[in-house]
């Protein structure tokens, strides 16, 4: 009986901790993850029993990197959407005016961007576009518009075009380079779901989960574990910085932002 009471107490406490983490605001979570690296978060996930959970496959990598200012790195809150290949018959060829009308209707009714209304400061747009062919669902124009709404980065298993401009505009993007898309969405894909669970890089991502991306790739932390993972990861980062800072000083290397004392 005593063991049963102890076990129930433990379950109640665990449930309380999960609920407490679920009640954290996006801003509070972003503060917890400020400065954390993918490696730190991965170690933190290990410490809560989530080994090999959340790390996207190595095919999902940065479109570009800036090692000087590290502006390719982000931490944010997932906003999700899924696009699927269409099976609608498309008339071809069309006159220019007819094509523009058809194109506008497709963008507006069949393959729009309804996730935009969920964007706010610190959002990460996570797109599952698996199987929709050579389709550029993300470009330099709409990507920049999403940034203007507060998005800090984009993660997708493909579907990125205008890559020269995206890089020049310094929009942080992580994707499967072998599945980048070039054609427009009309005639190629349809919106299937918004703010529902999606799968990218072999990882389940739910709206509100934490997404961290840097040169090591992308990791996703289930929101219910966000606080505990961040606390463990922070300890790892603090120790790592102190150790490397001492080596910098020993070797006479100039200090940089990667060894500045943790907040």
C-alpha positions in Angstrom: 0.0 0.0 0.0 2.8 2.4 0.9 4.5 1.7 -2.4 1.3 2.3 -4.3 0.8 5.7 -2.5 4.4 6.6 -3.4 3.9 5.6 -7.0 0.7 7.6 -7.3 2.3 10.6 -5.7 5.1 10.4 -8.2 2.7 10.3 -11.1 0.7 13.2 -9.8 4.0 15.2 -9.4 5.1 14.3 -12.9 1.7 15.3 -14.3 1.9 18.6 -12.4 5.4 19.3 -13.9 4.2 18.6 -17.4 1.1 20.8 -17.0 3.3 23.6 -15.6 5.6 23.3 -18.7 2.5 23.4 -21.0 1.4 26.6 -19.4 4.6 28.5 -20.2 4.1 31.3 -22.7 6.0 31.3 -26.0 8.0 34.2 -24.7 9.0 32.4 -21.6 10.1 29.3 -23.7 12.1 31.5 -26.1 13.9 33.1 -23.2 14.8 29.6 -21.9 16.2 28.6 -25.2 18.1 31.9 -25.9 21.6 31.0 -27.0 21.2 27.2 -26.8 22.8 25.1 -29.5 21.4 22.0 -31.2 24.1 19.9 -29.4 23.1 21.3 -26.0 19.4 20.6 -26.7 20.1 17.1 -27.9 22.0 16.4 -24.7 19.1 17.8 -22.7 16.7 15.5 -24.6 18.9 12.5 -23.7 18.7 13.5 -20.0 14.9 13.4 -20.0 14.9 10.0 -21.7 14.3 11.2 -25.3 17.4 9.7 -27.0 17.3 10.1 -30.8 14.0 11.9 -30.6 13.6 15.3 -32.3 16.8 15.3 -34.3 15.9 15.7 -37.9 17.8 13.7 -40.5 21.0 15.1 -41.7 19.4 15.8 -45.1 17.7 18.8 -43.5 20.5 21.4 -43.4 21.0 25.1 -43.6 20.5 26.8 -47.0 23.3 29.2 -46.0 25.6 29.9 -43.0 27.3 33.0 -41.7 30.0 32.0 -39.3 30.8 35.6 -38.5 27.5 36.8 -37.0 25.8 33.3 -36.8 22.6 34.8 -38.3 21.7 31.4 -39.7 20.9 30.1 -36.2 17.4 30.4 -34.7 15.2 29.1 -31.9 11.5 29.4 -32.2 8.0 28.1 -31.8 6.6 25.8 -34.5 3.7 26.9 -36.8 3.0 24.0 -39.1 1.4 23.3 -42.5 1.3 20.5 -45.0 1.1 20.7 -48.8 0.2 17.6 -50.9 0.5 16.9 -54.6 -2.7 17.7 -56.6 -4.6 15.4 -58.8 -6.7 18.1 -60.5 -6.8 18.3 -64.3 -5.3 21.5 -65.6 -6.2 23.0 -68.9 -3.2 23.6 -71.1 -2.3 25.8 -72.8 -4.1 29.0 -71.7 -4.1 32.5 -72.9 -2.2 34.9 -70.6 -5.2 36.5 -69.0 -6.9 33.2 -68.5 -3.7 31.8 -67.0 -3.4 34.7 -64.6 -7.0 34.3 -63.4 -6.5 30.5 -63.0 -3.2 31.1 -61.2 -4.8 33.6 -58.8 -7.7 31.3 -58.0 -5.4 28.4 -57.3 -3.3 30.5 -54.9 -6.4 31.9 -53.2 -8.5 28.8 -53.0 -6.5 25.6 -53.5 -3.0 26.3 -52.3 -3.1 29.4 -50.1 -1.0 30.2 -47.0 -3.5 30.1 -44.1 -0.8 29.6 -41.6 0.2 33.2 -41.9 -2.5 34.3 -39.5 -0.7 32.2 -36.8 2.7 33.9 -37.2 4.0 36.1 -34.5 7.4 37.1 -33.1 9.5 34.0 -32.7 7.5 31.7 -35.0 9.2 29.0 -37.0 7.3 27.9 -40.2 7.6 24.1 -40.5 6.4 22.8 -43.9 5.8 19.2 -44.9 5.8 19.2 -48.7 6.9 15.7 -49.2 5.9 14.2 -52.6 4.6 17.4 -54.2 7.3 17.4 -56.9 9.4 20.2 -58.2 7.3 22.8 -56.5 8.6 26.1 -54.9 6.2 26.7 -52.1 8.6 29.1 -50.5 10.3 32.0 -52.3 12.1 35.2 -51.7 8.8 37.2 -51.7 6.5 35.2 -49.4 9.5 34.2 -47.3 10.3 37.9 -46.6 6.6 38.6 -45.9 6.6 35.8 -43.3 9.6 37.4 -41.7 7.7 40.7 -41.5 5.1 38.9 -39.5 7.7 37.8 -36.9 9.0 34.5 -38.3 12.6 33.8 -37.4 13.1 30.8 -39.7 11.7 28.2 -42.1 12.1 24.4 -41.9 10.9 22.3 -44.8 11.6 18.9 -46.4 11.9 20.8 -49.8 10.0 23.3 -51.9 12.3 26.3 -51.7 13.1 28.5 -54.7 14.6 31.9 -55.4 17.5 30.7 -53.3 19.9 33.4 -54.3 17.5 36.1 -53.1 16.6 34.1 -50.0 20.3 33.9 -49.1 20.9 37.6 -49.9 17.9 38.5 -47.7 19.4 36.4 -44.9 16.2 34.4 -44.3 17.2 31.4 -42.2 16.1 28.3 -44.1 16.7 24.6 -43.4 15.7 22.1 -46.1 16.5 19.0 -48.0 18.6 20.4 -50.7 17.9 17.5 -53.0 14.2 18.3 -52.9 14.3 22.0 -53.5 11.5 23.1 -55.8 11.3 25.6 -58.7 7.8 25.6 -60.1 4.8 27.6 -58.8 2.2 26.0 -56.5 -0.7 26.3 -59.0 -1.2 23.0 -60.8 1.2 21.2 -58.5 0.1 21.1 -54.9 -2.7 21.9 -52.5 -2.9 22.9 -48.9 -3.8 19.9 -46.8 -3.6 21.0 -43.2 -2.6 24.0 -41.0 -1.5 23.8 -37.4 -1.7 20.1 -37.3 1.1 17.6 -36.6 3.5 17.2 -39.5 6.6 15.1 -40.2 9.9 16.6 -41.5 13.2 14.9 -41.5 11.8 11.8 -39.8 10.6 13.9 -36.8 7.1 14.7 -35.6 6.4 18.4 -35.2 3.3 19.7 -33.5 2.2 23.3 -33.4 3.8 25.0 -30.4 6.8 22.7 -30.2 10.3 24.3 -29.8 12.5 24.3 -32.9 16.3 24.9 -32.7 18.5 25.1 -35.8 22.2 25.8 -36.3 25.1 24.3 -38.3 24.5 20.9 -36.8 20.9 20.8 -38.2 17.5 21.0 -36.6 16.1 19.6 -33.4 12.5 19.7 -32.2 11.6 19.6 -28.5 8.0 18.5 -27.6 6.5 21.4 -25.8 5.6 19.4 -22.7 9.4 18.7 -22.1 10.6 22.2 -23.1 11.4 23.6 -19.7 13.3 20.5 -18.3 15.2 20.1 -21.6 16.2 23.7 -21.6 17.4 23.6 -18.0 19.6 20.6 -18.6 20.9 22.2 -21.9 21.7 25.5 -20.2 23.9 23.7 -17.7 25.7 21.9 -20.5 26.3 25.1 -22.5 27.5 27.0 -19.4 30.1 24.4 -18.7 31.2 24.1 -22.3 31.7 27.9 -22.6 33.7 28.0 -19.4 36.0 25.2 -20.6 36.5 26.6 -24.1 37.1 30.1 -22.8 39.9 28.8 -20.5 41.4 27.1 -23.6 41.1 30.2 -25.7 43.0 32.2 -23.0 45.6 29.4 -22.6 46.2 29.4 -26.4 46.1 33.2 -26.7 43.1 33.2 -29.0 40.9 36.3 -29.1 37.5 35.6 -27.4 34.4 35.5 -29.5 30.7 35.3 -28.9 30.7 31.6 -28.6 32.6 31.8 -25.3 31.0 34.8 -23.8 29.6 34.0 -20.3 26.2 32.4 -20.5 23.2 34.5 -19.5 
